[in-house]
Amino acid sequence: MTATADNAAAIAELKVLEADCRARNKAAKKDGNKEAEKQGLEELREISRKIKELTPPKVKGEAADITILGGSLAEKAEEVKSFTLKTPKGTKDYDQKDMAIREEIFSKITAVFKRHGAITIDTPVFELKDILLGKYGEDTKLIYDLEDQGGEKCSLRYDLTVPFARYLAQNGVSNLKRYHIAKVYRRDQPAMDRGRMREFYQCDFDIAGVYDPMVADAEALRVMSEILTALDVGNFTIKINHRKILDGMFEVCGVPADKFRTISSAVDKLDKMSWADVKKEMVGEKGLAEDVADRIGEYVKLKGSKELCDKLDADSKLSGSKSAREGIEDMRVLLRYLEIFEVLPQVSFDLSLARGLDYYTGVIYEAVVSSSPSVQNGEQVGVGSVAAGGRYDELVGMFSGNKKIPCVGISIGVERVFALLSARRARSEIKANATEVYVIGLGEGFLEERMAICSQLWNADIKAEYMFKRKPGNLNRQFEVCDKEQIPLAVIIGKQEVEAGVVKIRKMSKEAADSAEKEVTVDRKDLVETVRNMLSA
C-alpha cells in the first residue's frame, strides 16, 4: 500500500510538532507545572493519533521501510518536507499592508519617546544564559536556549529590561533615559490572533537613576498614556499596584515569606482565570492553606483611585505591615503626580494586579483596552494587556555587586496593538507605499522626460514613481496604478506638453473626479511648487 506525497508532508510536520511537544512536556515536568504537563500529554496523544491515521499499514512481505512513490517513507517525507514552505510556530511574515500599519505604530511610539528626551541604544539579540536566569520567575521555562557554539552558553533575550540592566552595570552608567525597539523571544504557546507570539517586538522606555520618589514613575505612566492615545487603541485603563502592598497583603494574610513570589505569580493570572481557578492553583498546586487563600481573595477584589489609599490605611491589619505602609504612601504621591499629568482618569488602583516577573520591587502597572476584554465566560479572549511595566531597583545590582541603580520603565506590546488596529481597518483602505506622484507618459511614452520629471520631484523631496517601460501602452494601465496604490496626483506628459514646456497635473482621488479643478496645466519650472500646494490642500 502506498501513501501520497501530501500524507508524507503532513506526517513530517506532525513529527516536528511531536518533538516540540515532548520538549515542552519535559520542561513542564522539571518545573513541576502539572497543568502544563497534563495539557502537553493531551496534545501529544492527539498528534500521535493523527500520525497513526496518516501512516498506511504495513503489508505482509513488504520491506522494513514503507515504500512510497518509489522510495522509503523517511526519504520521501524528508524530500517533501524540504518543499514545505512555512514560518516556524509562533512567527509570521508581514506583507506590505501589514508593514504600513506597523511602521505607523513604530513612528508614533518613537515620537513620544523622543518628546520625553529619551535616547536609544541596542543590545545583542542573545545574552549569556546566566544573565537571564533567575529574573523571570515561573516564566524562566519560556527562555530559548542556544546550542553551545564556542564555550559560552547563550539564550535568546526574553525581554529588553534585563539586557538594559546588564548594559548599565557593564558600562558603569548611573543615569539614563533610554528607549529600545527590538525583537524578543519566548517559547510560549502562541495565540496569533491575539498577538501572542514566540518572536515579537517590544518598545521599551526606561529611566535609570536616583531621583525623588515617584517622579520618574509618574513620567513613565504619562509616556504610556500618550502612546496609547496616539495609537488610538480605543478606551483603555492603566491598572497600577505596588509590590510592597502585595507583600504586605501576603504577610498579613499568612503567606509564608518563601511563597510570596510564587503566590504573586498565581494572582497575576486573574486577568486570564477566574478567582476559583486561581485559588485552586494556590491551594492545590502551591500548598497554600485554604483560609489564607480566602483572605487574599478579599483583598484582590479591591480597586479604585485615591480613596483606596484611605481605605487601605484604615485596615488595621494591613497598616500594621511596614511594607504595606510604605507602598500606600508611594501610591498617594504617585496618584497626586498622575493627576497633575492629567493621567488619573485613565488609571485604576487595582490590588489584583501582580505582574509575575521577579525583578519588580515597587510600582507595577499594566494597560488593557476596554473594548478588548481579557476573559469571557472563563475563556481568554481579545488581546489582553497592550502595555506594562514597573519599578525594578535591584536588578542592576545583581550584575554590578554593591552598586544599586534604581530603574523604572514601560514596555509597549506592539504585536497586540497591531492585532487590534489591523482588525479595525479594511485592507483595501491601507496605503502600503508613500508615493505622492505618479508620472504618466502619453503616446510614445516619453521615458526620458518621465525620468527627468521624477528626478526634479525627488530633488524637491517629493515621493514619485513612473512605469519602467519605454512605451507603457494603454493609458488606463497607468491610471490603474494610481487607483491601486492610492497615489493622489498624476503628472502627465505627452508630445504637446513636451513641445509647450508644460505638464498636466491631475488629482486622482474619487472625490476630485467631478471637480472643476481636477486637472491643471503648468510650466515645467512651476511643477514642484504646484505639486506641493496640491498635496497640502
N, C-alpha and C positions, 0 to 999 in steps of 0.2 A: 504494500500500500504506500502511496506517495503523498507528501504534503505539498501545499502550494508555497510559492515564494512569500505570499502575504502572511501565511502562518509562521513561516520561518522568521520573518521580520518581527512579528508580534511576540514570538517566543523569546527572541533575543532581547527585546525591550523589557519584557517581564523579568528576564534573568537579571538585568541591571537593577530593576526595582527591587527584586528579591534580595540582592546583595546589599543594597542600601538599607532596606528594612531590617535585615539581620544585624547590620552595624548599629543602627539606632536602638534595636532591642538590647544589644549588648551594653550600650552606654546607659540605657534606662535601668537595666538590672544592676549595673555597677553603682549608679546613683541612688538606688532604692526607690525609684519612681514607679510604683506599682501600676498606677493608672496608665502611664505611657507604655509600660511593658505589656499590659493587657491589650491596649489598643493596637500595639505593634504585632502581637501574636494573631489577632483577628485579621489584620491586614495581610500578614504572611500566609495565613490559611486561604484567604481569598485569591492571592497571587498564585499559590500552588494549585488551587482548583482550576484557574484559568489556563495555566501551563498544561495541566493534565488534559483539559478539553481540547487544546490545540495540538497536542502531541499524538500522532497516529499510533495505533497498537502495532507491536512487532509481529510479523507473520512468521510462522514456523519455517525454518530453513533459511531465513534471511541472515545477512552478515550482522555482526555485532552493532555496527552503526546503521541507522535507518537511512535508506537511500532516497534522496530527493532530487529530482531533475538531474540525475547523473552524478551526484556527489553525496557525501555524508551530511547529516543534519548539521553537525558542528561547522563544517566547511561552508555550507550554503547559508546558514544563519549568519556567520561572520561576514560572508560576501555581501549578503543583502543588508546587514546591519551597517556596513560601511557606506551604503547609499541611503540610509535613513537619516534625513536631514531634520534635526530638531535642536532647540536650545535645551540646556540642562534644566532639570526640575527646579522651579523657583526662580527662573530667569526668563527674560523675554527680549525680543527685538522691538524697536520703536520705529515706525515709519515717519515720513516727512511731516504728516499732520500731527502725529503724537509729539514729535520733536518741536513743532511750532508752539504747542501748549507748554511743553517742558521748558523751552528757552524763555518763554514769557514768565513762567514761575521763578526760574533762577534769577532772571533780571530784576524782578520786583523784590525778591528776598535780598539780593546783593545791594540794591539801592538803599534798603532800610539799614542794613549792616553798616554801610558807608556813612549814612546820615548820622549815625551814632559814633563815628570816629574809629571804627574797627579797622585793623589791618588784617591781611590774610597770610597764612603760612601753608606749607604742605608737609606731610609726613609719609613714610613708606606704607604701601598697602599691606605689608605683613610686618609683624614685630616678633621679637624673641618670645617664645612661648611663656617663659617665666614672667615677662612683663604683664601679660594678660591674665594669668591665673590668679584666682583668689579675689577678683574685683567685681564679679557679676553674680554672686550668689548661686542660686539654682540654675541660672542661665549659662553657667560655665560650660555645660554639656553642649551648648549650641556653637561653640567656637570651632572653626575649621582648622584642623592641624595639617601642616605640610610635611611631606616626607623629608627626612634629613638628607640634604644635598651637599653639605660641606662642613660637618661638625657642629652645626647650630640647629637646635630645634626651634622651628618657627611656626607661627599661626597667622592666618588672615585676621586683620583687625575686626573686632566685633562692633566697635563704635569709634568715634573720633575723640572722646574725652580722655580715655586712658593714654593714647598716644600723645595728646596735648600735655598731660601731666608729666609724662616721660620727657617730652621736649623741654618743658620748663626746668625740670631737675637737671637734665643733661647739659643745658646751655646756661645755667645759673641765672635765669630770668625771674625777677621778682614781681614785676608789674607789666601786664599786657592785656590789651583789649583786642581780641582777635576773632576772625570768623574763618571757617573752613568748610568748603563744599566738596565732598568726595564720596566714593563708594565704600560701603562696609558689607560684611558677610556674616550670615547666621545660618546655622544648619537647622533651621526651624521647619515646621510643617507649613508649606506655603498656602496662602489663600489669595490667588492672583486678583480676583475681582474686588477684594477688599484692600488691595495694596500691600499685602503681607508677602514678602518675597525673601529669597535667600541672598540675592545681590541687590542692593538698593542704595540710593543716595541719602546722605544726611547733610543738613545745613546747620552748622553749629555756630553759636555766638557765645563767647565766654569772657569773663572779666576776672583776671588774676591779680591779687594784691591785697594789702592790709588797708581796709577802709572802715569808716564808721558803720555800725550795724544797720543792715537792711537798705543801705543807699544803693549799692550795686545790684542787689536782689530786685529792687523796685524797677531799676532801669532795664534789667533783663526781661522782666514781665511786660514792661512798656514796649520793648522791641518785639516780643511775641505777639502782643495785641496789634501793633502796627502792621506786622507781616500778614496776619490772618485777615485783617481788614483790607489791606492792599490786594490780597489774592481773591477777595470776595467769595470766601468759602461758605457764606451764609451766617446765620446766628450761631455764635459759639460761646462756650463757657470755659473759663480757666479755673480748674479746681486747684486749690492750694492747701497745704498742710505743713506740718513741721515734724521732723524726725524726733525731736526732743519731746514733743507732745505725745507722739506714738509710743516712745519708750516709756514715758511716764504713765501712759494709759496701760501698757502691758504690765508695768511694775505694780500698779495698784490693783489690777485685775488678778494678779497672782501668777503671771507667766514667768517661769524660770529665766534668769538672765541669759543663759546659753541658748534659749529658744527664741529670743527677740527677733533675730533676722529671719529665721525660718517661718515664724508666725506672721511676720510682716509680709513675707512673700505670699502667704495664703490670703491675707487681707487684700493684697494688691490685685487679686483675681476677682474682686467684687464687681468690676466693670464687665466681666465676662461670665460670671457664675452667680447663682442665687446664694443668699446667705446660708441656706440649708446645706448646699453643697460645699461651701467654704468651711462651715462648721464641721461637716463630716470629715473633710481633709485634716482639719486641726486636731480633731479627736481621734479619728481612726488611723490616719497615716503618720501624724506628728506627735501623738501621745499626749495631747493636752487634756487636762481634766475638763469634763463637760460643763461644770459650773463656771470655770474660768472662761471658757469659750462664750458662754451665755452673757457674762459681764462685758466681754469685748463687744458682743453683738449690740448691747445697749448704747455703747459709745459710737460705734461706726455708723449709726443712723443719723448722727448729728451733723447738721450743715447750716450755714448762714453767712454772716458777714461780721461787722464789728461787734454786734451784740452777742455773738457766740463766745467772744473772749470773756465777756462779763459772766456768761453762763458757766463757762469752764472754771473761772476764778471762784465762783460761788460753790463749786463742787468741792466739799471739804476733803474728800479722799484724793482727788486729782491734784488739788492745790497743795496737798501735803507732799507731793513729789517735787524735788528741786528741779529735775529735768523738765517736768511739765510746766512749772512756773516760768522757767527761762524761755521755753518755747512760746508760751502765751504772751509774754512781754514782747518777744520778737514779732509776733503776729500783729500786736497792737500797732507797733511802729510801722511795719510793712503796710498794713491796711491804710494807715494815715497817709503814707507816701503815695500809695496807689490812687488814693482819692485826689491828691494834687496832680498826679499824672493823667487823670481822667480815665483810669482803667477800672476803677472799683465796680461800676455797673456790670462788667463782664466777668467778675470774679466771684467764686463760691468757696468759702472756707469749709472744707469737707473732710471730716475725720475718717472717711472710708478710703481716702487716697493714701497709698503706702509707698509705691514705687519699689520694686523688688531688688534694685541694684544695691550692692553692699556699700558702695563708696559714698552715698549721700549722708550728710551729717546735720543738715539744718532744714531750711525751707525746701519743699518739693512742690512741683506743680505739673499739671497735665491739661491740655486743651482738647475739648471734644466739641464736635459740631452738632448742634441741636437737631438739625434735620437728618442726621445720620446716627440713629440710636445704636448703642453697643450691644444691648441684649434685648431680645424679644421672645417671650414665651420660653425663657431659659436657653435660647439659642443665640449665639453671637451673630449679629448681622451688621451691615454698614461697615464703615472703615475704622471705627474705634477712635483712639486719640490721634490727633494730627500734629501735635507738638508736645514736648515735655522737657523737664529739666529739674535743676535744683542746685543746692549748695553742697560742695564737697571740699571741706577744709583740710582733710588729712591725706588725700590721695597723693599729692606731690611728695609729701613727707615719706611715703612708702618707698620712694625712689632716691630721695636726697638725704636720708638719715634724719638728722635733727632739724633740718631747715623746713619749716612749715610755711606753705604759701596758700592762703585761703583762696578759693575759687568759687564762682557761681556761673551757671550757663544755661542755655536753652538749646534744643535740637528740634528742627522742623522736619516732619516726616513727609518728604517730597512725594514718595510713591502714593501715599494715602491722599494727599492733596490732589495729585494728578488723577487718581481714580475718581475723586469727587467731581473735579472740573471737567474731565473728558466725558463723563456720563451726562453732563448737562448741555453739551454743545453738539449740534448736528455736524457731522464730518464735512458735509457739503459747504458749510459756512466757514470752515477753518482755512485761512490763507497760509499755505505752507512756506511760501517764499516771501521775500521783502521787495520784490521788483515793483517799481513805480511807473516805469515807462516801457512800452514795447514798440520798437522801431519797425515799421512795415514798409516793404517795397512794392511798388506797383509795376505792372508790365514786365520789363526785363529784369526786375528785381533790385537793380542798383546796389549791389552788395557793398562796394567800396564806399558809397555815400552813406549807407546804413552804418558801416563800421566807423566812419568819421563822426557821424551824429552821436553814436554811443560813446565814442572817445570824448567828445565835447561834454556830454552829460556826466560821464564818470569823473572827468576833471573837476566838475562842479559838485561832486559827491552826491549825485542823483543816481539811484539804482535803476539800471536799464539793461535790456536784453534785445536780441534780434534772432531771427531764424538762421541756422548755419547752412543755408543753401544759397547758391548764386542766383537761382531763379526759384523762389518759393512757390510759384504757381498760383493756384486758386487763392484769391484774396480772402475768402471766407476762412481758409485754414489758419491764416494769421490772426484774424479776429477771434477765432475759436480759442486760440492760445490765451488771449486776454480774458475771455469769459471763464475758461477753465481755471486759470491761475489767479483770477480776481485782480488783474492788473488795471489800475484806474485810468491810465492815459495811454493813447497810441499816437506816436509821431509817424506821419505818412509822407513818403517821398516817392515821386514819380517823375516822368520826363518833364512835364510842365513846371513842377516845383523846382527841379534842378536848374532849368533854363531861367526861371524867375528869381532864383536865390532865396526861395521861401520853403516853408514846410507847413503841413497841416497838423494841428493837434486836436485830437478827438477825445472827449470824455466817454469812457466805456461802461460806466455804471448804468444799470437798468433805469435808475431814477432820472438820468440825464437823457434818456432815449428821445423824449419828445420836447426837450428844452431847445429854445431858440439859440442858446449859447453852447449847444452841443459840440460845435466844431469851429475853430478859428484858424486863420492863416496868418503867419507871422514871418518876418525876415529871419534868416538864419542867426544873425547876430543877437536877436531878441529871444532866441529859443530858451535859453536857460532861465532867464527872468520870468518868462511867461509860464514855463512848466512849474517853477517854484510857486508862483502865485496861484495857479490852478490846483496844485496839490494842497496848498494851505487853506484854500477857500472852503 
